Amino acid sequence: MVSHSRVLITGMNGFTGVHLSKALTIQGFECITLGCDLLNRNLVFNNVFKFKPDYVVHLAGISFAAELDFEAIYKVNIAGTVNLLDALKQVKSGLKKVILASSATVYGDVLESRLAEQLYPKPVNHYGLSKFTMEHAARIYYDEFPIIITRPFNYTGIGHDNRFLIPKIIHTYKNNSPSITLGNLNISREFNDVRDVVSVYRLLLLSEFKSGIVNICSGKSIKLLKIINIMNEISGNTLKVYTSEKYSRSNEIKDLSGDCVKLNDLINYTFKYNIEDTLKHMYEN
């Protein structure tokens, strides 16, 4: 139990931030939000200096990979992060750890089924490229204070935006819709639980690791078709599923998951929730 440790969480009112602040508060942390636009450099500096956090978890940013406003993606995900890091240099002597949320999307077109941190990323969209650029920008600050860059693989949970795949599927079942259109049902991907992800963030905050990148992943993938079958059982309804090429890619890797060797070496965490737990929890709440 950690007490009287102040954690600044950017994006605290977002999907992951809500779950993280709740989990950290239970563990005795004091969670605070930045309270301003990351692109307002003066306010970012003022608020960081005022709060003087012990820890920082930077979650704020544009997280939807299909976002069309590419200019906003680069401004928020890169310039916003640099503003925050520059501001943190003011209080660096008191910083115990800064975690920056990147994304597994940075790996892009790497033709491997198990993605490890040492692979060189090849982003295929503006979101992934913005996060990869952010990672490189953050390296400039490695000597200023302890930084961890995380690459989370797909995760979901209560409060996740319906634009994302799993919430979209569950929303369709809750509305008793007769059908849904998806991409290739036979591809396998990780779909972890946000409750596990925030536990990983907490353990990384308290770890000795710094100046490096780590995947947040379980290494366990599941086919979309199985998710549909599970939801049929949970809901008691059989959904008609149509497939469309616009949701698929010609060179899609059939089975894709993260390599969790490094994560296990750092914190030795066992993911507690399987996909059935997650889907049922979301559907019932």
CORQUI-V117405 format. One line per field, one symbol per residue. ss: DSSP state (2 for helix, 1 for strand, 0 for the rest). psi: psi as a letter, one per 30 degrees, with the letter a starting at -180 (. if undefined). Layout:
ss=???
psi=???
//
This chain:
ss=000011111100002222222222220011111000000022222222222000111100000000000222222222222222222222222200111110022221000001100000010002222222222222200000001111110011000000002222222222000011110000011001122222222222220000011111000001122222222222200001111022200000001011002222222000000022222222220
psi=kklhkkjkjkgfgaeeeeeeeeeeeeggljklleglkffieeeeeeeeeeeilelkjjfkljfjfgkfifeeeeeefdeeeeeeeeeffegffgkekkkkjbkfffecgkikfjjlffkjlikgleeeeeeeeeeeefffgefeljkkkkiklkllakfkkffleeeeeeeeeeghkflkkabjfglklkilkfeeefeeeeeeeflfklhlkkkjlfgklkkeeeeeeeeeeefgkjkkklkkffglkegkkejklljgeeeeeefhkkkfkleeeeeeeeef.
//
